[in-house]
């Protein structure tokens, strides 16, 4: 069996995802291979297991021999995940009757073209004068409230039930009950998948709506189960994505609030996990970027320093992890750039040189390390330029 691809995008954050939506699933935000605060747009990255995936649960039973696939043990036969007739589930994505053909996500603010009657998301359609599907002139646009209600009901009910399996052995038991269960792990993956597709197509309102639903689900679970590591990591990642939505929409205040809350939940987790520390440092850097953009350099530096310290501590636990060494070098560049802006040139040069030294010691030979090697060379080039002639801002270049 092949491992399902995670719909959770790891740019741990969607703010660096390619602007055009594609049909390939995004990688997970907990994957080391992607750098949400540092990566260049369009960089290819490897996938990792999704925090919403059942396979992430250590208690989940492992798959057996392929020959036995399709057979259920007596223990497993009690429940089966409900199948969606439209082909939507947490692990796959198929365009269907509730999809927008432009952002390739579920419709949001469903809007009909007049006179051709094709339906798209309002934000997506507003960019065109002719129908993107048939080319007809758009004389006007009308909200399709009935269709949107169907979409909303579909989302609300998606992946929330499990039903009993009735086979020949069970036919004599007429009192067998249907079992209902909250399978929000699948629902979370589904919602984030929709949000990431919408974000990549710059339909930020749609992405924000889906992520808000996801956070609600996780908060409900937190209320029932407490602050488990799994739920805290999920909520921290989704809140960070909400911060990116707010930032993309120009709402810096809400963005900072979401990032701060993301940090609050991530701080509850063990700091010896590279994925957790990376996601935490990303949220800290995001706030630093927001402060940098509004000209509050001292506040920006404090957040960049916090992110650097998190990454340094992680490198102590994982001294040979290439992604962690690269993370530290990027954080050094961010702090050094702020020092330069604050006219502390000696500290800036020291920071740039320390980053260069780290990258020079990093050797990446395997084919799997090609994206990291490309990133290493890119950051190294930037650092050298800053030492030779300071012309470019680290916040925009990294």
JOUR-V707782 format. One record per residue. RES is the residue in one small letter. SS is DSSP state (alpha for helix, beta for strand, coil for the rest). D_FIRST is the distance of its C-alpha to the first C-alpha in whole Angstrom. Layout:
RES,SS,D_FIRST
RES,SS,D_FIRST
This chain:
x,coil,0
x,coil,4
x,coil,6
x,coil,9
x,coil,12
x,coil,15
x,coil,18
x,coil,20
x,coil,22
x,coil,23
x,coil,26
x,coil,26
x,coil,29
x,alpha,29
x,alpha,32
x,alpha,31
x,coil,29
x,coil,30
x,coil,32
x,coil,31
x,coil,28
x,coil,25
x,coil,22
x,coil,19
x,coil,18
x,coil,20
x,coil,19
x,coil,19
x,coil,23
x,coil,22
x,coil,21
x,coil,23
x,coil,23
x,coil,25
x,coil,29
x,coil,30
x,coil,33
x,coil,34
x,coil,31
x,coil,33
x,coil,32
x,coil,29
x,coil,28
x,coil,24
x,coil,22
x,coil,18
x,coil,16
x,coil,16
x,coil,14
x,coil,17
x,coil,19
x,coil,19
x,coil,15
x,alpha,14
x,alpha,12
x,alpha,16
x,coil,17
x,coil,18
x,coil,19
x,coil,15
x,coil,14
x,coil,11
x,coil,8
x,coil,9
x,coil,9
x,alpha,7
x,alpha,11
x,alpha,12
x,coil,9
x,coil,12
x,coil,14
x,coil,16
x,coil,18
x,coil,22
x,coil,21
x,alpha,18
x,alpha,20
x,alpha,23
x,coil,21
x,beta,19
x,beta,18
x,coil,20
x,coil,19
x,coil,21
x,coil,23
x,coil,23
x,coil,20
x,coil,20
x,coil,18
x,coil,17
x,coil,14
x,coil,15
x,coil,18
x,coil,20
x,coil,24
x,coil,26
x,coil,30
x,coil,30
x,beta,29
x,coil,31
x,coil,31
x,coil,32
x,coil,30
x,coil,27
x,coil,27
x,beta,29
x,coil,32
x,coil,35
x,coil,38
x,beta,38
x,beta,41
x,beta,42
x,beta,44
x,beta,47
x,coil,48
x,coil,44
x,coil,43
x,coil,39
x,beta,38
x,beta,36
x,beta,36
x,alpha,40
x,alpha,39
x,alpha,37
x,alpha,40
x,coil,43
x,coil,42
x,coil,43
x,coil,46
x,beta,45
x,coil,42
x,coil,39
x,coil,37
x,coil,40
x,coil,43
x,coil,46
x,beta,48
x,coil,47
x,coil,51
x,beta,49
x,beta,46
x,beta,46
x,beta,44
x,coil,42
x,alpha,42
x,alpha,40
x,alpha,37
x,alpha,37
x,alpha,37
x,alpha,35
x,alpha,32
x,alpha,33
x,alpha,33
x,alpha,29
x,alpha,28
x,alpha,30
x,alpha,28
x,coil,25
x,coil,22
x,coil,25
x,coil,25
x,beta,23
x,beta,24
x,coil,24
x,coil,23
x,coil,25
x,coil,25
x,alpha,27
x,alpha,28
x,alpha,28
x,coil,31
x,coil,34
x,coil,33
x,coil,35
x,coil,35
x,coil,31
x,coil,31
x,coil,29
x,coil,27
x,coil,27
x,coil,26
x,coil,26
x,coil,22
x,alpha,23
x,alpha,20
x,alpha,19
x,alpha,22
x,alpha,23
x,alpha,20
x,alpha,21
x,alpha,24
x,alpha,24
x,alpha,22
x,alpha,25
x,alpha,27
x,alpha,26
x,alpha,26
x,alpha,30
x,alpha,31
x,alpha,30
x,coil,32
x,coil,35
x,coil,35
x,alpha,35
x,alpha,37
x,alpha,33
x,alpha,31
x,alpha,34
x,alpha,34
x,alpha,30
x,alpha,30
x,alpha,33
x,alpha,31
x,alpha,28
x,alpha,31
x,alpha,33
x,alpha,30
x,alpha,29
x,alpha,33
x,alpha,33
x,alpha,30
x,alpha,32
x,alpha,35
x,alpha,33
x,alpha,31
x,coil,33
x,coil,33
x,coil,29
x,alpha,28
x,alpha,25
x,alpha,27
x,alpha,29
x,alpha,27
x,alpha,25
x,alpha,29
x,alpha,30
x,alpha,28
x,alpha,28
x,alpha,32
x,alpha,32
x,alpha,31
x,alpha,33
x,alpha,36
x,alpha,35
x,alpha,35
x,alpha,39
x,alpha,39
x,alpha,38
x,coil,41
x,coil,44
x,coil,44
x,alpha,44
x,alpha,45
x,alpha,42
x,alpha,40
x,alpha,41
x,alpha,41
x,alpha,37
x,alpha,37
x,alpha,39
x,alpha,37
x,alpha,34
x,alpha,36
x,alpha,37
x,alpha,34
x,alpha,32
x,coil,35
x,coil,34
x,coil,31
x,coil,31
x,coil,32
x,coil,30
x,coil,27
x,alpha,27
x,alpha,25
x,alpha,28
x,alpha,31
x,alpha,29
x,alpha,29
x,alpha,33
x,alpha,34
x,alpha,33
x,alpha,35
x,alpha,38
x,alpha,38
x,alpha,38
x,alpha,41
x,alpha,42
x,alpha,42
x,alpha,43
x,alpha,46
x,alpha,47
x,alpha,47
x,coil,49
x,coil,51
x,coil,51
x,alpha,51
x,alpha,51
x,alpha,49
x,alpha,46
x,alpha,47
x,alpha,47
x,alpha,43
x,alpha,42
x,alpha,44
x,alpha,42
x,alpha,38
x,alpha,40
x,alpha,40
x,alpha,37
x,alpha,35
x,alpha,38
x,alpha,37
x,alpha,33
x,alpha,34
x,alpha,36
x,alpha,33
x,coil,31
x,coil,34
x,coil,31
x,coil,29
x,alpha,29
x,alpha,28
x,alpha,31
x,alpha,34
x,alpha,33
x,alpha,33
x,alpha,37
x,alpha,38
x,alpha,38
x,alpha,39
x,alpha,42
x,alpha,43
x,alpha,43
x,alpha,45
x,alpha,47
x,alpha,47
x,alpha,49
x,alpha,51
x,alpha,52
x,alpha,53
x,coil,55
x,coil,57
x,coil,56
x,alpha,55
x,alpha,55
x,alpha,53
x,alpha,51
x,alpha,51
x,alpha,50
x,alpha,47
x,alpha,46
x,alpha,47
x,alpha,45
x,alpha,42
x,alpha,43
x,alpha,43
x,alpha,39
x,alpha,38
x,alpha,40
x,alpha,38
x,coil,35
x,coil,33
x,coil,30
x,coil,29
x,coil,25
x,alpha,24
x,alpha,22
x,alpha,25
x,alpha,26
x,alpha,26
x,alpha,28
x,alpha,31
x,alpha,32
x,alpha,32
x,alpha,34
x,alpha,36
x,alpha,37
x,alpha,38
x,alpha,40
x,alpha,42
x,alpha,43
x,alpha,44
x,alpha,46
x,alpha,48
x,alpha,48
x,alpha,50
x,alpha,52
x,coil,53
x,coil,52
x,coil,51
x,coil,48
x,coil,46
x,alpha,43
x,alpha,42
x,alpha,42
x,alpha,41
x,coil,38
